[in-house]
Amino acid sequence: MERLDSVTDEYCNAKATAWADDNTFEAKGGLKKMGDALGRGMVLVMSMWDDHDVDMLWLDSTYPLNDTATTPGAARGPCATTSGKPDDVEKNSPGSKVTYGQIKYGAIGSTYPGGTPPAPGPAPGPAPGPGPAPGPAPSGCPGGSLQACIGLCPSSPPAAYKDCIEECTVRCK
């Protein structure tokens, strides 16, 4: 796979080709559709579960099982391919539970000490009605708009977030 230094449609397509995966990301509209969805808002979902189909190997082992760790895309983590069996998990950790806490939300960079607070905006009020339809997406703008592009930026480390915003500003003029 050629060396690419950011997540773009080109990168996602090259990864799917190199890993011999179905390119469902492109088939579903790529970064443009991802940006559109992020612009509508998302819901954070967290869960604890065991996987009776493939033992969670897709997450942290070599998967699919008929591949080797040297097959592009198959090495997904350090766990043995014999790990993650639901019977083992349920036998050795009966009654497992999880508590999620200290969950924060807000503008990127605003939820931790030293983060960048969001810029002051208008006073809260009723949600505005629908505005004009957006124009065509700028060429080369990840997500199709400046807002969607910034929504794709990593929040950590702060320097990467700052650099990403600058790149979005240039690419989404």
N, C-alpha and C positions, 0 to 999 in steps of 0.2 A: 504494500500500500504506500502510495506517495506520502511524504511528510506534509501534513497540514497543521497549522498552529491555532485553529479555532474551530468551534462547532458551527459549521455552515451546512447548507444543503449539499454542497460538493463533498464535504467531509462525510456526512451521513451516507451518501450514495457510495463513496469509495469504501467505507467500512462494510457496508452490506455486500459489496462485490468481493472484497478481500476475504470476508468471513463466510462467503457462500450462503448468506441469509436471504430470506425473502425481504424485499425492500418495502415493507409496509409503511415505513415513515414517509417515503416519497409518495406511495399510493394514496396516503391519507392527507397529502397536501404539504408535507414538509414543514419548514420553519414558519412559513406564512400562516398556515392553519394553526400551528402551535401558538404563535403570537396572538392570533385572533382569539383563541381559547383563553390564553392568559389574560387578555384584555377584558374578557367577560368575568373573570374571577375564577378561582379554584378553591377547592376544599381540601384541607390537610386531613389525611386519613392515616392512622397508625394502628397496627394490629400485631398480635402474637399468634402464631399458628404453626402447625407442622404440615408437611406436604406429603400426602399419601400417593401422589402421582409420580414425582421424581425426586423426593427426599431433599428438596431445597438445593440440589446440586447446581441448578441454573444460577444460583446466587453466589456461591462461594466454593466451588470445586471445579473439576474438569467436566464439562458438559457440552454437547451430548456424550453419552457414555461410549459410543463407538468412535469418538475422536480421541486424540492424544493431546497432552498438554502443549505440544508444539503446533497443533493445528490452529491457524489464526482464529482467534475469538473463543476458543474452547477453554483456555485457562482463565477461570473466573475468580479464583481464590485458592487458599492453601488447604482447605479441608479435603480429607480423603474421600474417594468416591464411595466408600463403604459407610460414610457417616450420614447423619440426618435421618435415619430410619425412624418413622413415627412410632413403631412399637418400642424402640429403645428410649426415645424421648418421653413417651407417655409412661413407661415403666420406671425410668430413673428420675423423672421429674413430675410425679403426679401432683395435681393441685397447683401447678404453676400459675402465677398471676403476674401482672405487670401494673404499675401505676405510672402514668405519665404526668409530669408536673413542670412547673416553671416554663410553660410554653408561652412564647412571646410572639407578637405580630406587629407589623408596622412597616414603614418604608425601609428598603434595603439599607443596611448600615445603621439603623436607628435603634436596634434592640439590644445592643451590648455596649458596655462602657467604652468610650473612645470612638464609637460609631458616629457617622455623620447624621445629625438630626434632619428630619425632613424640612424643606423650605416652608416658611409660613405661607399659608394659603388663605383663601376666603373663609369667613366664618361659616361654621356648619349651618346647613339649612336644608330645605327639601331638595331631593335629588333633581338635577336638571332633566328636562325632557330630552327626547332624542334630538341630536344636532344634525347638521348636514351630513350626507353620506361622504365617507372619506374618499379622497382622490386616489389615483393609482399609486401603488407602493413605489417608493424610490428604488431604483435599480441598485442592487448590492446591499440593501438595508436588511439585516437579519430581523425577521419577524414582521417586516413590511412597514413599520412605523418607528419613530424614535422611542415612543413609550414602550412598544413591544420589544424593541431591541434592548433597552435598559432592563426590561423585565427578564431578559435572558442572561444578564450579567451575574457572575458569581459574587456573593456577598463577602467572601473571605478569600484571601486577605484583603484588607482595605485598599491596598495599592492596586491590586488586580481589578477591584470594582471601579476605582477612579480611572484606570487606563481603559477599561471596557466602556465606561460612559463617554470618554473622549473619542473612542473609536466609533461608537454609535452616533455621536454628534457629527462626525465627519461623514460617515457612510449614509446617514439618513437625512441629510440636508434637503 
